[in-house]
């Protein structure tokens, strides 16, 4: 009985695989790190806005197409930052995008569910848990580091969305 070893990869193929992994992994690691700065209120608004823009740009190529709801917090944060520096229209666009992504494209329905929660059915012992994305945006808008202007824009968006239909 003879044993043969499988062909060993060449140095070039290992290098190509390493570079491909690095080219994919590095931008997303950078996006993750910049997202942390974007969300951190200890930095000034202009710096955080730059980091939010970078993070959204990079993450939008992969995460945005598959799991946009996870990017809703970044859009909300960028909207708050735009409001803080007086860019009302950009703030409104980002906050609306955050609500749209967080609600999986059904902002009115999701807000109405939160405003009027269904009564629990005693037959169902373990009711399904709701998605946390929209409630997280509502909580974020109430935090002390959010300017009055940003809160006004956000609550106007929520009010308009709830009045639809």
N, C-alpha and C positions, 0 to 999 in steps of 0.2 A: 504494500500500500504506500503510495507516494502522496505527500502533501505539497501543495503549491500555494504560495502566498499570493494574495490578490495584488494587482498592480498598485504600486504606491503613487500617490499624487505627486506631480512635479512641483518644484518650487514656484514656478510661474502660476500654476493653477491655485496654489495656496494663497499667493499674493493677490490674485484677482478676487478670490472669494473674500479675503480680508478687506480689501479696498471697497468692495461692494457693501459689505456689512458696515464698514466705517462710514461710507457715504450715506447710508440710510440711517444708521443709529445716531451719528453725531448731530445732524440737524434737529432730530426729535429730542435728544437730550438737551440741546441748547434751548429748544422751545419750552421744555419742561422747566428748566432753570429760570428762564426769563419770565415765565408765567408766575413763578413765586415772587419775583420782584414786582411784577405788575399788580399783584394782589396785596402787597405789603404797604400799609399806609405810612410807614416811617420814612419813606422816600418822597421827594417832591413830585407833584403831579406831572410835570413835563417828562421827567425821567421814567416814571411809571408808564406814561402813555407810549413812549418809545418802546419799552419792553413789551407792552401789550400788543402793539402793532407787529413787532417781530414774531412774537409767539403765535398770534392769530394767523399771520402769513404762512409760517412754516407748518403749523398744526393743521391748517386748512387743507393741505394737500393730501393728508391721509385721514386724520381723525374726523375732520369736518364732513367728509363724504360718507363716513360710516356711522359715526357717533357724534353728531353735531350737538346733541343735548349736553354732552360733557364740555363743550366749548361755550355754553350759554353764560357761565360765570365770568369768563374772560370778556365776552361782549358786554355784559352788564357792567363790569369794572371799567372797561374802556368808555362806556356811555357815561358813567359817573365822572370820570376824569374829563371827558369833553365838556360836561355840564359845569364842572368846577372852573374851567378856563374860559367859559362863556360861549362855547361852540354848541349852541342849543340844537340845531338841526342834526349835527353829527351825533350828539348825545341821544336824541330821539331815535335816529336810525339804529344805533347800536342797541338801545334798550328794547326796541321792537324786535330786532333780530334775536336778542337773548330770550325774550318771551316766546317767540315763534319756535326757536330750537328747543327750549326747555319743555314746551308743551307738545312736542312732536307734531307741530303744524296745526294744532287745535287749541289756540289760546283761549278762545271764548269758552269752550266746553270745560277746559281744565280749571279756569278761574271760577266758573259757576259750580263745579264740583267742590271746590275748596270753600266757596261761600255757603253752599247748601249741601253739607255732607249727607250721604244717604244714611238712613237708620239701619243699625246693624240687624241682621236677620239672626234670630236665636238658633236656627237650625244650622247655620254655617258657623263652625267652631273656630276656624282659622280664615278670616276674610283676607282677600288679597291685599297686599300693602300697595299704597299708591306710590307713584314715582316722586322722588324728593326734589326734582329740579325746579319746578315753579315755586314751591314753598321756600326754597333756598334763596331765590331771587327776591321774594317778598321780605324775607328776614334781612338780606343784605341791604335793601333800601332803607331799612329802619336803623341801621347802625350809626353810631355817633360820628363817625368820620365822613359820613355822606352829607354833602352840602344841602341847604334848604332848596336851592335851585334844582339840584339833581332829584331830590325827593318830589318836587312839584312836577317835573317832567315825567318821572316814573308813575306817579299816581294819576296823572292825566292819561297816560297810555293805558293803565289798568282800567280806569273808568270808561274810556272810549271802547276798549275791548269788551268789557262786560255789558255795555249798552247795545252792542251789535246783536243782530238777529231778533 
